[in-house]
Amino acid sequence: MHDINFKYESLKELIRKHNHNYYVLDDPEISDQEYDLLFKKLLEIENTNPEFVSADSPSQRVGITPLDGFNSFNHKKQMLSLANVFSREELVDFFTRVNKRLVDINEYEIFCEPKMDGAAISIIYIDGILTTGATRGDGIKGEDVTSNVKTIKSIPQRLLLSKKYPIPSYLEVRGEVYISKDNFIHLNKTASTNNQKIFANPRNAAAGSLRQLDPKITSQRPLSFIAHGIGEIKDVDVDSLDEFFEILSEFGLPVNPLNKKVLNIDACMQYYADILKKREEIPFDIDGVVYKINSFNYQSKLGEVSRSPRWAIAHKFPAEEATTSIKSIDFQVGRTGILTPVARLKPVKVGGVIVSNCTLHNIDEVKRLDPRVGDTVVIRRAGDVIPQIIKVVLSKRLSNSSKVTIPIVCPSCGAGTLNENASDWVVTRDENNQVVKKFGSKIEAEHFKSLENKDYSIQEIKNKAAFIKCSAEFTCPEIVKGNIVHFVSRKAFDIEGLGQEIINTFNKKGYLNDVADIFKLKIYKDELTSIDGFGEKSISNLLNSIEQSRRVDLHKLIYSLGISEVGEATSRNLAQEYKNIHSFVDANFDHLLEIDDIGSKVASNIVNYMQTDFAQSLLPRIIKELNVINVKEVDLADLPLNGIQVVLTGKLTNFSRDEIKENLILKGAKVASSVSSKTNFVIAGENAGSKLKKALELNVKIYDENEYESILKNPSQYI
């Protein structure tokens, strides 16, 4: 028995070595036939001695039982995303910020690598055995996809033994799951032959394959893996990225051979140029390069913000252009009822993505470009930017082409369309009908008239708009579904599992006709579970998420209503003022105007919304279902930024705008949208425009985002 066990363990190790040579190094030492014989011997031993079979055996890559759904996985250390730069000037700004924080360090190494365009994952080894694979998710919580990760042949199930380094008791590696260009073409050819869905691009194919509930399906997809970062390593001392990647190579994990260490910005730019030149011949999709400070000690000194590290930056490639043709042009109805023209294109690859649709934005854009069915067009896409038509090739236009017909009825509900912007309301004198003042709403005009106490009249003037709109307002099905999408979004109720496609399905089935119906879905649990594609576990997870969302902060409830121009910051200000939802519902125009950052337009939008039959019917039904967390009365005098008004402007790279707003508000500050004489200071990022100019004119204090942290720690020094 001992001899058989020894033979078995030796055979496993030998197969692991050949797997590494074939899938990682692309340098097989034996023929496919010889490999098949080795694998056959392994299976024979396991069939005869099932007690030998372990989870790390090469035979155990594919799970047996499909899952009902994925469990969530909490990352021990947040998986951060990278901030982007697009020019040498922006890169210089990045390293200037680095140098300020590494003020006592004369020189440091920069680790350069291609920016993979795949699906980010975390894989964990305990005592050398692969135990966990998880998606990035939101960086804090992902999905446990271990069964699928184990099917990826370039990821060893057991780390290879190394003569230089001991096997760590714990190793977390971050990396990218991808599909090579050649494999992607083959995958789509196979799908087309079998009348299956064609994948849009390798990244989506990789991400979708990782999220298959049946590991056997994942195993049939040509997935590969490259490591690009460290989560945690124990029992092995490592000081830098290049040393870490050397260790990973020793353990049999794939790293990018194009990685390189440099010492300055010029060398970074040269690396960027070299990779860009090689882009087409690189076997996988990339959309830029990444620069990282090599030393882990220096990385620690630099630190990180909520979403991205200060020690790394992505240098994105320039926009890519491609030529294709327009197959059709139709109109989509958005959440606000606006009809957006969309060009349906002959699919073309641009910026690493297969593009088949392209928004034309509004009627003015249609008039400017004059796109027509059959036209040859040039489209542009950079990174994750929405593709846009930048040119119509008129020399190739068909002689019988026709201009786009602007719809007179809504394509969703059949109601008439309006080619009107918000009305202007003009206050006039009776004599000669002389205009006294113009307003954006009737409420504003009436307010002015009441204050003046003169014999004025009010007239409505309809304005032509650059867009057309469905006249049905809140009853149009597409508007309804758009409102539901907004209601469940992260900044609102944050209901997991209720995305656009599921909302469409439930709406079509009659279970979800407005946002209040969300809280009635539990009644239809059996019916929902019976819908194709919905398992019992996924429906249970969705219903649990809905139940958890019933306890909601007042400002999130206000934001979720989708009132025009009432964003997150304004919702917080409103919540702070009114304390509870009932007081907010009853808000009057005059009181709203007294609130900082609430102008007459926003005040009108709120009052008009509350007066609609839609709101008066819907709001009581929503409130009935919720446990709204009212704003507690606090002694504002105790807050260090009480009475301070702040404006944010420009591109903020180290912190998210939402994060800065949140922290300033918690300190008592009011975050306004425009600079005025009431503004105490401005936090300005890159490419700040008119707000910065106004602040300079008014002699308002200006701080950059690096000083923002100091403001939070010691506000008195800055106000």
CORNORVEN-V651636 format. One record per residue. N is the residue number from 1. RES is the residue in one small letter. PSI is psi in radians with two decimals (none if undefined). Layout:
N,RES,PSI ; N,RES,PSI
//
This chain:
1,m,-0.69 ; 2,h,-0.74 ; 3,d,-0.70 ; 4,i,-0.76 ; 5,n,-0.75 ; 6,f,-0.76 ; 7,k,-0.71 ; 8,y,-0.84 ; 9,e,-0.69 ; 10,s,-0.69 ; 11,l,-0.72 ; 12,k,-0.81 ; 13,e,-0.68 ; 14,l,-0.75 ; 15,i,-0.69 ; 16,r,-0.75 ; 17,k,-0.78 ; 18,h,-0.60 ; 19,n,-0.76 ; 20,h,-0.78 ; 21,n,-0.70 ; 22,y,-0.88 ; 23,y,-0.43 ; 24,v,-0.92 ; 25,l,-0.26 ; 26,d,0.70 ; 27,d,1.23 ; 28,p,2.49 ; 29,e,-0.29 ; 30,i,2.86 ; 31,s,2.86 ; 32,d,-0.67 ; 33,q,-0.77 ; 34,e,-0.70 ; 35,y,-0.76 ; 36,d,-0.64 ; 37,l,-0.73 ; 38,l,-0.79 ; 39,f,-0.64 ; 40,k,-0.74 ; 41,k,-0.69 ; 42,l,-0.83 ; 43,l,-0.63 ; 44,e,-0.76 ; 45,i,-0.74 ; 46,e,-0.64 ; 47,n,-0.63 ; 48,t,-0.57 ; 49,n,1.24 ; 50,p,-0.37 ; 51,e,-0.31 ; 52,f,-0.47 ; 53,v,2.22 ; 54,s,2.90 ; 55,a,-0.43 ; 56,d,0.08 ; 57,s,2.45 ; 58,p,-0.32 ; 59,s,-0.17 ; 60,q,0.53 ; 61,r,-0.50 ; 62,v,2.18 ; 63,g,2.83 ; 64,i,-0.82 ; 65,t,2.15 ; 66,p,2.60 ; 67,l,2.70 ; 68,d,-0.44 ; 69,g,2.99 ; 70,f,2.45 ; 71,n,2.61 ; 72,s,2.71 ; 73,f,2.15 ; 74,n,2.05 ; 75,h,2.30 ; 76,k,-0.65 ; 77,k,2.27 ; 78,q,2.37 ; 79,m,1.83 ; 80,l,2.71 ; 81,s,2.96 ; 82,l,2.46 ; 83,a,2.76 ; 84,n,2.60 ; 85,v,2.75 ; 86,f,0.03 ; 87,s,2.90 ; 88,r,-0.69 ; 89,e,-0.77 ; 90,e,-0.61 ; 91,l,-0.70 ; 92,v,-0.74 ; 93,d,-0.72 ; 94,f,-0.88 ; 95,f,-0.44 ; 96,t,-0.74 ; 97,r,-0.68 ; 98,v,-0.81 ; 99,n,-0.59 ; 100,k,-0.62 ; 101,r,-0.39 ; 102,l,0.84 ; 103,v,-0.52 ; 104,d,0.13 ; 105,i,2.12 ; 106,n,-0.63 ; 107,e,2.54 ; 108,y,2.68 ; 109,e,2.52 ; 110,i,2.19 ; 111,f,2.12 ; 112,c,2.46 ; 113,e,2.64 ; 114,p,2.54 ; 115,k,1.82 ; 116,m,2.48 ; 117,d,1.33 ; 118,g,-2.57 ; 119,a,2.14 ; 120,a,2.36 ; 121,i,2.87 ; 122,s,2.29 ; 123,i,2.46 ; 124,i,2.30 ; 125,y,2.29 ; 126,i,2.08 ; 127,d,0.64 ; 128,g,-0.07 ; 129,i,2.30 ; 130,l,2.06 ; 131,t,-0.50 ; 132,t,2.46 ; 133,g,2.28 ; 134,a,2.51 ; 135,t,2.85 ; 136,r,-0.72 ; 137,g,-2.27 ; 138,d,0.19 ; 139,g,-0.46 ; 140,i,-0.71 ; 141,k,2.20 ; 142,g,-2.82 ; 143,e,2.42 ; 144,d,1.88 ; 145,v,0.63 ; 146,t,-0.79 ; 147,s,-0.63 ; 148,n,-0.67 ; 149,v,-0.62 ; 150,k,-0.25 ; 151,t,-0.21 ; 152,i,1.98 ; 153,k,-0.37 ; 154,s,-0.09 ; 155,i,1.94 ; 156,p,2.43 ; 157,q,-0.42 ; 158,r,2.34 ; 159,l,2.47 ; 160,l,2.55 ; 161,l,2.47 ; 162,s,2.49 ; 163,k,-0.35 ; 164,k,-0.55 ; 165,y,2.47 ; 166,p,2.68 ; 167,i,2.15 ; 168,p,2.62 ; 169,s,-0.46 ; 170,y,2.27 ; 171,l,2.09 ; 172,e,2.19 ; 173,v,2.31 ; 174,r,2.51 ; 175,g,-2.91 ; 176,e,2.24 ; 177,v,2.29 ; 178,y,2.95 ; 179,i,2.21 ; 180,s,2.82 ; 181,k,-0.82 ; 182,d,-0.76 ; 183,n,-0.57 ; 184,f,-0.75 ; 185,i,-0.79 ; 186,h,-0.70 ; 187,l,-0.78 ; 188,n,-0.58 ; 189,k,-0.76 ; 190,t,-0.76 ; 191,a,-0.73 ; 192,s,-0.73 ; 193,t,-0.65 ; 194,n,0.21 ; 195,n,0.67 ; 196,q,2.97 ; 197,k,2.34 ; 198,i,2.29 ; 199,f,2.51 ; 200,a,-0.68 ; 201,n,2.83 ; 202,p,-0.62 ; 203,r,-0.84 ; 204,n,-0.65 ; 205,a,-0.72 ; 206,a,-0.81 ; 207,a,-0.75 ; 208,g,-0.65 ; 209,s,-0.64 ; 210,l,-0.42 ; 211,r,0.33 ; 212,q,2.33 ; 213,l,-0.34 ; 214,d,1.92 ; 215,p,-0.44 ; 216,k,-0.60 ; 217,i,-0.78 ; 218,t,-0.71 ; 219,s,-0.38 ; 220,q,-0.13 ; 221,r,2.42 ; 222,p,1.13 ; 223,l,2.50 ; 224,s,2.99 ; 225,f,2.46 ; 226,i,2.28 ; 227,a,2.44 ; 228,h,0.09 ; 229,g,2.94 ; 230,i,2.38 ; 231,g,-1.06 ; 232,e,2.54 ; 233,i,2.36 ; 234,k,2.59 ; 235,d,-0.02 ; 236,v,2.08 ; 237,d,2.27 ; 238,v,2.32 ; 239,d,-0.25 ; 240,s,2.88 ; 241,l,-0.79 ; 242,d,-0.62 ; 243,e,-0.69 ; 244,f,-0.75 ; 245,f,-0.55 ; 246,e,-0.73 ; 247,i,-0.78 ; 248,l,-0.73 ; 249,s,-0.70 ; 250,e,-0.62 ; 251,f,-0.04 ; 252,g,0.18 ; 253,l,2.41 ; 254,p,2.36 ; 255,v,2.81 ; 256,n,2.14 ; 257,p,-0.21 ; 258,l,-0.03 ; 259,n,2.60 ; 260,k,2.55 ; 261,k,2.38 ; 262,v,3.11 ; 263,l,-0.18 ; 264,n,3.07 ; 265,i,-0.71 ; 266,d,-0.73 ; 267,a,-0.61 ; 268,c,-0.81 ; 269,m,-0.62 ; 270,q,-0.71 ; 271,y,-0.79 ; 272,y,-0.82 ; 273,a,-0.70 ; 274,d,-0.79 ; 275,i,-0.70 ; 276,l,-0.70 ; 277,k,-0.61 ; 278,k,-0.02 ; 279,r,-0.82 ; 280,e,-0.54 ; 281,e,-0.21 ; 282,i,2.31 ; 283,p,-0.09 ; 284,f,2.81 ; 285,d,2.34 ; 286,i,2.68 ; 287,d,0.32 ; 288,g,-2.87 ; 289,v,2.84 ; 290,v,2.35 ; 291,y,2.27 ; 292,k,2.45 ; 293,i,2.20 ; 294,n,-0.68 ; 295,s,2.25 ; 296,f,-0.56 ; 297,n,-0.78 ; 298,y,-0.63 ; 299,q,-0.73 ; 300,s,-0.71 ; 301,k,-0.68 ; 302,l,-0.66 ; 303,g,-2.78 ; 304,e,2.88 ; 305,v,-3.01 ; 306,s,-0.52 ; 307,r,-0.30 ; 308,s,2.64 ; 309,p,2.66 ; 310,r,-0.15 ; 311,w,0.17 ; 312,a,2.63 ; 313,i,2.55 ; 314,a,2.22 ; 315,h,1.76 ; 316,k,2.58 ; 317,f,2.74 ; 318,p,2.89 ; 319,a,2.48 ; 320,e,2.55 ; 321,e,2.67 ; 322,a,2.74 ; 323,t,2.35 ; 324,t,-2.93 ; 325,s,2.72 ; 326,i,2.14 ; 327,k,-0.66 ; 328,s,2.88 ; 329,i,2.14 ; 330,d,-3.12 ; 331,f,2.30 ; 332,q,2.51 ; 333,v,2.17 ; 334,g,-3.11 ; 335,r,-0.61 ; 336,t,0.02 ; 337,g,-0.10 ; 338,i,2.35 ; 339,l,2.08 ; 340,t,2.17 ; 341,p,2.35 ; 342,v,2.24 ; 343,a,2.19 ; 344,r,2.12 ; 345,l,2.74 ; 346,k,2.11 ; 347,p,2.36 ; 348,v,2.54 ; 349,k,2.19 ; 350,v,2.27 ; 351,g,0.54 ; 352,g,0.14 ; 353,v,2.46 ; 354,i,2.03 ; 355,v,2.22 ; 356,s,-0.17 ; 357,n,2.59 ; 358,c,2.12 ; 359,t,2.50 ; 360,l,0.13 ; 361,h,-1.23 ; 362,n,-3.13 ; 363,i,-0.66 ; 364,d,-0.70 ; 365,e,-0.68 ; 366,v,-0.74 ; 367,k,-0.67 ; 368,r,-0.85 ; 369,l,-0.55 ; 370,d,0.93 ; 371,p,2.55 ; 372,r,2.69 ; 373,v,2.29 ; 374,g,-0.24 ; 375,d,2.52 ; 376,t,2.26 ; 377,v,2.72 ; 378,v,2.20 ; 379,i,2.70 ; 380,r,2.48 ; 381,r,2.30 ; 382,a,2.08 ; 383,g,-2.16 ; 384,d,0.22 ; 385,v,2.47 ; 386,i,2.30 ; 387,p,2.57 ; 388,q,2.58 ; 389,i,2.14 ; 390,i,-0.23 ; 391,k,2.46 ; 392,v,2.21 ; 393,v,1.60 ; 394,l,-0.51 ; 395,s,-0.33 ; 396,k,0.15 ; 397,r,2.43 ; 398,l,2.51 ; 399,s,-0.46 ; 400,n,0.32 ; 401,s,2.70 ; 402,s,2.59 ; 403,k,2.73 ; 404,v,2.30 ; 405,t,2.11 ; 406,i,2.13 ; 407,p,2.45 ; 408,i,-0.14 ; 409,v,2.67 ; 410,c,2.25 ; 411,p,-0.25 ; 412,s,-0.84 ; 413,c,-0.17 ; 414,g,-0.01 ; 415,a,2.78 ; 416,g,2.73 ; 417,t,2.72 ; 418,l,2.25 ; 419,n,0.93 ; 420,e,2.43 ; 421,n,3.13 ; 422,a,2.49 ; 423,s,2.61 ; 424,d,2.38 ; 425,w,2.05 ; 426,v,2.21 ; 427,v,2.18 ; 428,t,2.73 ; 429,r,2.59 ; 430,d,-0.73 ; 431,e,2.16 ; 432,n,0.15 ; 433,n,0.67 ; 434,q,2.27 ; 435,v,2.17 ; 436,v,-0.83 ; 437,k,2.66 ; 438,k,2.46 ; 439,f,2.84 ; 440,g,-0.16 ; 441,s,2.77 ; 442,k,-0.64 ; 443,i,-0.77 ; 444,e,-0.76 ; 445,a,-0.77 ; 446,e,-0.65 ; 447,h,-0.80 ; 448,f,-0.79 ; 449,k,-0.74 ; 450,s,-0.63 ; 451,l,-0.66 ; 452,e,-0.54 ; 453,n,0.79 ; 454,k,2.95 ; 455,d,1.21 ; 456,y,2.74 ; 457,s,2.84 ; 458,i,2.28 ; 459,q,2.50 ; 460,e,2.29 ; 461,i,2.05 ; 462,k,2.34 ; 463,n,2.38 ; 464,k,2.49 ; 465,a,2.87 ; 466,a,-0.05 ; 467,f,2.84 ; 468,i,2.71 ; 469,k,2.52 ; 470,c,2.34 ; 471,s,-0.15 ; 472,a,-0.22 ; 473,e,-2.10 ; 474,f,-0.10 ; 475,t,-0.20 ; 476,c,2.28 ; 477,p,-0.71 ; 478,e,-0.62 ; 479,i,-0.73 ; 480,v,-0.87 ; 481,k,-0.64 ; 482,g,-0.68 ; 483,n,-0.63 ; 484,i,-0.76 ; 485,v,-0.78 ; 486,h,-0.72 ; 487,f,-0.67 ; 488,v,0.03 ; 489,s,2.93 ; 490,r,-0.73 ; 491,k,-0.19 ; 492,a,-1.97 ; 493,f,-0.25 ; 494,d,0.99 ; 495,i,1.93 ; 496,e,2.48 ; 497,g,0.01 ; 498,l,1.27 ; 499,g,-3.07 ; 500,q,-0.83 ; 501,e,-0.71 ; 502,i,-0.71 ; 503,i,-0.77 ; 504,n,-0.76 ; 505,t,-0.85 ; 506,f,-0.63 ; 507,n,-0.75 ; 508,k,-0.61 ; 509,k,-0.19 ; 510,g,0.16 ; 511,y,-0.24 ; 512,l,1.55 ; 513,n,-0.30 ; 514,d,3.11 ; 515,v,-0.52 ; 516,a,-0.50 ; 517,d,-0.33 ; 518,i,-0.71 ; 519,f,0.04 ; 520,k,-0.02 ; 521,l,-0.48 ; 522,k,-0.43 ; 523,i,-0.53 ; 524,y,0.47 ; 525,k,-0.82 ; 526,d,-0.76 ; 527,e,-0.69 ; 528,l,-0.70 ; 529,t,-0.51 ; 530,s,-0.19 ; 531,i,2.38 ; 532,d,2.30 ; 533,g,-0.06 ; 534,f,1.93 ; 535,g,2.93 ; 536,e,-0.69 ; 537,k,-0.75 ; 538,s,-0.68 ; 539,i,-0.70 ; 540,s,-0.72 ; 541,n,-0.73 ; 542,l,-0.82 ; 543,l,-0.62 ; 544,n,-0.71 ; 545,s,-0.68 ; 546,i,-0.78 ; 547,e,-0.71 ; 548,q,-0.51 ; 549,s,-0.22 ; 550,r,-0.51 ; 551,r,1.88 ; 552,v,2.49 ; 553,d,2.54 ; 554,l,-0.76 ; 555,h,-0.54 ; 556,k,-0.63 ; 557,l,-0.78 ; 558,i,-0.80 ; 559,y,-0.68 ; 560,s,-0.37 ; 561,l,-0.37 ; 562,g,0.52 ; 563,i,2.35 ; 564,s,2.23 ; 565,e,0.20 ; 566,v,1.59 ; 567,g,-2.90 ; 568,e,-0.83 ; 569,a,-0.76 ; 570,t,-0.68 ; 571,s,-0.68 ; 572,r,-0.76 ; 573,n,-0.72 ; 574,l,-0.73 ; 575,a,-0.72 ; 576,q,-0.58 ; 577,e,-0.81 ; 578,y,-0.31 ; 579,k,-0.58 ; 580,n,2.83 ; 581,i,-0.59 ; 582,h,-0.70 ; 583,s,-0.67 ; 584,f,-0.75 ; 585,v,-0.60 ; 586,d,0.17 ; 587,a,2.42 ; 588,n,2.85 ; 589,f,-0.81 ; 590,d,-0.76 ; 591,h,-0.70 ; 592,l,-0.66 ; 593,l,-0.38 ; 594,e,-0.20 ; 595,i,2.36 ; 596,d,2.42 ; 597,d,0.18 ; 598,i,1.86 ; 599,g,-3.11 ; 600,s,-0.59 ; 601,k,-0.84 ; 602,v,-0.75 ; 603,a,-0.73 ; 604,s,-0.75 ; 605,n,-0.71 ; 606,i,-0.87 ; 607,v,-0.76 ; 608,n,-0.72 ; 609,y,-0.80 ; 610,m,-0.42 ; 611,q,-0.15 ; 612,t,2.60 ; 613,d,-0.61 ; 614,f,-0.89 ; 615,a,-0.71 ; 616,q,-0.46 ; 617,s,-0.71 ; 618,l,-0.79 ; 619,l,-0.80 ; 620,p,-0.63 ; 621,r,-0.66 ; 622,i,-0.89 ; 623,i,-0.65 ; 624,k,-0.53 ; 625,e,-0.14 ; 626,l,2.76 ; 627,n,1.56 ; 628,v,2.23 ; 629,i,1.82 ; 630,n,2.76 ; 631,v,2.19 ; 632,k,2.55 ; 633,e,2.15 ; 634,v,2.69 ; 635,d,1.71 ; 636,l,-0.42 ; 637,a,-0.42 ; 638,d,-0.22 ; 639,l,2.27 ; 640,p,-0.43 ; 641,l,0.37 ; 642,n,2.27 ; 643,g,-0.03 ; 644,i,2.31 ; 645,q,2.25 ; 646,v,2.54 ; 647,v,2.38 ; 648,l,2.44 ; 649,t,2.73 ; 650,g,3.12 ; 651,k,2.02 ; 652,l,2.06 ; 653,t,-0.58 ; 654,n,-0.42 ; 655,f,2.64 ; 656,s,2.59 ; 657,r,-0.68 ; 658,d,-0.70 ; 659,e,-0.77 ; 660,i,-0.80 ; 661,k,-0.85 ; 662,e,-0.86 ; 663,n,-0.64 ; 664,l,-0.73 ; 665,i,-0.72 ; 666,l,-0.45 ; 667,k,-0.01 ; 668,g,-0.06 ; 669,a,2.74 ; 670,k,2.19 ; 671,v,1.90 ; 672,a,2.84 ; 673,s,-0.24 ; 674,s,2.68 ; 675,v,2.33 ; 676,s,-3.07 ; 677,s,-0.31 ; 678,k,-0.23 ; 679,t,2.24 ; 680,n,-0.72 ; 681,f,2.81 ; 682,v,2.38 ; 683,i,1.98 ; 684,a,2.27 ; 685,g,-2.81 ; 686,e,2.61 ; 687,n,0.61 ; 688,a,2.46 ; 689,g,-2.03 ; 690,s,-0.59 ; 691,k,-0.69 ; 692,l,-0.75 ; 693,k,-0.78 ; 694,k,-0.70 ; 695,a,-0.70 ; 696,l,-0.71 ; 697,e,-0.66 ; 698,l,0.06 ; 699,n,0.67 ; 700,v,2.46 ; 701,k,2.43 ; 702,i,2.24 ; 703,y,2.66 ; 704,d,3.03 ; 705,e,-0.34 ; 706,n,-0.52 ; 707,e,-0.28 ; 708,y,-0.75 ; 709,e,-0.73 ; 710,s,-0.60 ; 711,i,-0.76 ; 712,l,-0.65 ; 713,k,-0.67 ; 714,n,1.28 ; 715,p,-0.58 ; 716,s,-0.45 ; 717,q,-0.19 ; 718,y,-0.10 ; 719,i,none
//
